[in-house]
C-alpha cells in the first residue's frame, strides 16, 4: 500500500506501520531520482525519518554598476541562499572578475518552478547594495539575474579647527567601515 506524504517547508507527517518502504519523490524543480535514501525500514523505536533530494539548475547573479549586462562588473559582492524569511542556508558565494556569482544545484521546472530566495550580504566597498531578501524562479536549467550595485553617492567632508571656529584645515581623514 502506498502512502503519499505532503511536505510543506521541509516537513510532513503520516501514519505508518512498521515495515520496509520504497521511497519515490515528486518535487517540482528537483531531480526526483536523487531521493536519498530510496528505501527505509520503519520500526517502533524511530518516529522521524530524514531524506535529501538534489536539483541541477544554475542561477547566475550578474552584478554591475548599472544592473545591465553591459555595465561595469562588481568584483567581490557576496550572496547567500535564504528562505522567504531571510534565514541563511549554504555557503556565501562571491562575484568573480566578470561580476558573476553562481548558485549551482538550484531547482528549476518548466511549468511549476519553485521560488529561489537569496540576499546580498556585501559589495566591493565602493558600491551600495540591497540586502533585502530577493527571489526568482528558473523555468530553464540556467538563468541569469542582473543586479545593480550603484557607486556610493559623492559626500562632502569638512574639517575645521576645533579652537578657531570655521578655520579650514588641510590634511586627510581615513574613514573605515
BELFEN-V827136 format. One line per field, one symbol per residue. ss: DSSP state (h for helix, s for strand, l for the rest). psi: psi as a letter, one per 30 degrees, with the letter a starting at -180 (. if undefined). A space follows every 50 residues. Layout:
ss: ???
psi: ???
This chain:
ss: lllllllsllslllllllssssllllllllssssssllssssllllllll lsssllssssssssllllllllsllllssssslllllsssssssllllls sssssslllllllllsssssssllllsllllllssslllllsssssssll sllllllllslllllllslllllllll
psi: kkkkkkkkhfklklkklklkkkkllijkfljffgkklglljklffkfkkk llkllglkjkjjklffglfglkkjkgkklkklaffgkkkalklkkafggk kkjlhlklkffhklkkkllkflagffklljglklllljflfklkkkkkjk lkkkkkkkklkffjkgjkkkalkkjk.
